[in-house]
Amino acid sequence: MELHILEHRLKVLSIEKEGIQLCTHGLIKLAFLASKTRCKFFSLTETPEDYTIIVDEEGFKEFPQSEHISVADASWLALNVVSGGGNASSSQPIGVTKIAKSVIAPLADHNISVFMLSTYQTDFILVRERDLPLVMHTLSSEFTLLRVVNGETVAVHNVGVTNGFVKPKLVPRPIIHPLSSPSNMFCVTSLDPDTLPSVATLLMDVMFYSGGSKEAGASVEESSHICFFSFSLIEGYVSLVMDEQTTRRFPNNVLFTSASGELWKMVRIGGQPLGFDECGIVAQISEPLATADIPAYYISTFKFDHALVPEENIHSVIEALRTEGSAP
């Protein structure tokens, strides 16, 4: 298999809910007016806490400096596993559980922190740019390493000096963060970028105006719903993650759907903000799922992590992960 190192240098931002009006001009431009910007990698994820933005250097120029915006202290590179060659975004989705043992676990063993973004098309593993030499050394035995330079994919022949890289001591990875599962069911979908103008008003409503507080007297089921919406426009491909109720607001035949119409349930990881320095969180979740052969999407945000698993697997997933957390 091939591991592509994409050429985008990425920033990860958090925008507080009360500061979103400062950024709407830039966000609308990045999401809906691709011809007006040279940005090629843009992702927005809304959670109850904030908006997480992943964006390349061109897109980063669209954001003002503000006390309401926090920027992770690093530049990040996106890695993409491609099976059988071809364009990363047009390849078959791999799924985070399919790369758990070959990519996620080895990076965790070497204390390399990762930030995950699963999309409808593929999975992006973000690593700090300064960690790239160790990343390449760690994964070079399993993958053909290729780097995208000026749009061209070229082989990485010289992985670099291996002296000084210490072989890691493999240790168990118990789950140490609290897990929760909101009551909503989610869809992972896409649409033709040419249809974006026809649903732009709807998407702006979902992005900026749909996160209001629940009405008084809401049922227990409603109160355990979570505000979660993810929109990505990466190298011309659109990916959407939203709950089932939101998908019903879209016109027929706009959203791509799988033949099974599969719905996903969320496992939310973290009781307090996780930060960027702790290693192995993605591995803690994805390895048990890989062992159980359960597919999953995984979306990291500025404060918490989120795994999406098939609806029918949610109870066994929670049980397996909690067992993993209580193991000695």
Residue pairs with C-beta under 8 A, 6 or more apart in sequence:
1 81
1 82
1 83
1 84
1 102
1 142
1 143
1 144
2 81
2 82
2 83
2 85
2 143
2 144
2 145
2 146
3 79
3 80
3 81
3 82
3 103
3 139
3 143
3 144
3 145
3 146
4 79
4 80
4 81
4 82
4 88
4 146
4 147
4 148
4 153
5 77
5 78
5 79
5 132
5 136
5 145
5 146
5 147
5 148
5 156
6 41
6 77
6 78
6 79
6 80
6 88
6 124
6 148
7 147
7 148
7 149
7 150
7 151
8 40
8 41
8 56
8 57
8 77
8 78
9 56
9 57
9 75
9 76
9 77
9 129
10 41
10 54
10 55
10 56
10 75
10 76
10 77
10 78
10 126
11 53
11 54
11 55
11 56
11 57
11 60
11 71
11 72
11 75
11 76
12 52
12 53
12 54
12 71
12 72
12 74
12 76
12 115
12 126
12 276
12 302
13 52
13 53
13 54
13 55
13 60
13 63
13 69
13 70
13 71
13 72
13 302
14 50
14 51
14 52
14 53
14 69
14 70
14 71
14 302
14 303
15 22
15 23
15 50
15 51
15 53
15 68
15 69
16 50
16 68
16 69
17 49
17 50
17 51
17 211
18 68
19 66
19 67
19 68
19 69
20 51
20 208
22 64
22 66
22 68
22 69
23 51
23 63
23 64
23 69
24 208
25 62
26 59
26 62
26 63
26 64
27 44
27 53
27 62
27 207
28 204
29 36
29 37
29 62
30 37
30 39
30 42
30 55
30 59
30 62
30 233
31 42
31 44
31 196
31 203
31 207
31 231
31 233
32 196
32 197
32 200
32 203
34 193
34 233
34 236
37 58
37 59
37 62
38 58
39 55
39 56
39 58
39 59
39 62
40 56
40 58
40 234
40 235
41 54
41 55
41 56
41 59
41 78
41 234
41 235
42 53
42 54
42 55
42 56
42 59
42 232
42 233
42 234
43 52
43 53
43 54
43 55
43 117
43 119
43 230
43 231
43 232
43 233
43 234
44 51
44 52
44 53
44 207
44 230
44 231
44 232
45 51
45 52
45 228
45 229
45 230
45 231
45 241
45 299
45 301
46 207
46 211
46 227
46 228
46 229
46 230
47 226
47 227
47 228
47 301
47 303
47 304
47 306
48 211
48 226
48 227
48 228
49 273
49 301
49 302
49 303
49 304
50 301
50 302
50 303
52 300
52 301
52 302
52 303
53 63
54 76
54 115
54 117
54 126
55 62
55 63
63 69
70 302
72 276
72 302
73 276
74 128
74 129
74 130
74 276
75 128
75 129
76 115
76 126
76 127
76 128
76 129
77 126
77 127
77 128
77 129
77 132
78 117
78 124
78 125
78 126
79 103
79 124
79 125
79 126
79 127
79 135
80 88
80 122
80 123
80 124
80 125
81 94
81 99
81 102
81 103
81 123
81 125
81 143
82 88
82 91
83 91
83 92
83 94
84 91
88 122
88 235
89 121
89 122
89 234
89 235
89 236
89 237
90 121
91 121
91 122
93 120
93 121
93 122
93 123
94 122
94 123
95 118
95 123
95 295
95 296
95 297
96 104
96 116
96 118
96 123
96 282
96 286
96 289
96 296
96 297
96 298
96 307
97 286
97 289
97 290
97 293
97 294
97 295
97 296
98 290
98 295
99 123
99 125
99 286
100 283
100 286
100 287
100 289
100 290
101 287
101 290
102 139
102 142
102 143
103 125
103 139
103 142
104 114
104 125
104 282
104 283
104 286
104 287
105 283
105 287
106 138
106 139
106 142
107 114
107 125
107 127
107 135
107 138
107 139
107 279
107 283
108 114
108 173
108 279
108 280
108 282
108 283
109 138
109 168
109 170
110 134
110 138
110 168
111 168
111 279
112 127
112 131
112 134
112 135
112 138
112 279
113 127
113 128
113 131
113 276
113 277
113 278
113 279
114 125
114 126
114 127
114 282
114 300
115 125
115 126
115 127
115 276
115 300
116 123
116 124
116 125
116 126
116 282
116 298
116 299
116 300
116 305
117 123
117 124
117 126
117 232
117 299
117 300
118 124
118 188
118 296
118 297
118 298
118 299
118 308
119 232
119 234
119 237
119 239
120 188
120 189
120 190
120 237
120 238
120 239
120 240
120 256
121 190
121 234
121 237
121 239
123 297
123 298
124 234
126 300
127 135
133 160
134 165
136 145
136 156
136 159
136 160
137 159
137 160
137 162
137 165
139 145
140 159
144 155
145 155
145 156
145 159
146 153
146 154
146 155
146 156
147 153
147 154
147 155
147 156
148 154
172 327
173 280
173 283
173 284
173 287
174 284
174 324
174 325
174 326
174 327
175 284
175 285
175 321
175 322
175 324
175 325
176 284
176 325
177 269
177 270
177 271
177 274
177 281
177 284
178 269
178 270
178 271
179 267
179 268
179 269
179 318
179 321
179 322
179 325
180 267
180 268
181 265
181 266
181 267
181 268
181 314
181 318
182 224
182 225
182 226
182 228
182 266
182 268
183 221
183 222
183 224
183 225
184 225
184 226
184 228
184 243
184 244
184 245
184 266
185 243
185 244
185 263
185 264
185 265
185 311
186 228
186 241
186 242
186 243
186 244
186 263
186 264
186 265
186 266
186 308
187 240
187 241
187 242
187 243
187 244
187 247
187 255
187 257
187 263
187 264
188 239
188 240
188 241
188 264
188 297
188 308
189 239
189 240
189 241
189 242
189 247
189 255
189 256
189 257
190 237
190 238
190 239
190 240
190 255
190 256
191 199
191 238
191 240
191 254
191 255
191 256
192 238
193 233
193 236
193 237
193 238
195 254
196 203
196 238
198 251
198 254
199 250
199 251
199 254
202 249
202 250
203 231
206 229
206 242
206 246
206 249
207 229
207 231
210 227
210 229
210 246
211 227
214 222
214 223
214 225
225 243
226 266
226 268
228 241
228 242
228 243
228 266
228 306
229 241
229 242
229 243
229 246
230 239
230 240
230 241
230 242
230 299
231 238
231 239
231 240
232 238
232 239
232 240
240 255
241 297
241 299
241 308
244 263
247 255
262 310
262 311
263 310
263 311
264 297
264 308
264 309
264 310
264 311
265 308
265 309
265 310
265 311
265 313
265 314
266 306
266 307
266 308
267 285
267 306
267 307
267 308
267 309
267 314
267 317
267 318
267 321
268 304
268 305
268 306
269 281
269 285
269 304
269 305
269 306
269 307
270 303
270 304
270 305
273 302
273 303
273 304
274 281
274 303
274 304
274 305
281 305
282 298
282 300
282 305
284 324
285 296
285 298
285 305
285 307
285 321
286 296
286 298
286 307
288 320
288 321
288 324
289 295
289 296
289 307
289 309
289 317
289 320
292 316
292 317
292 320
294 309
294 310
294 313
294 316
294 317
295 309
295 310
296 307
296 308
296 309
297 307
297 308
298 305
298 306
298 307
298 308
299 305
299 306
299 308
300 306
309 317
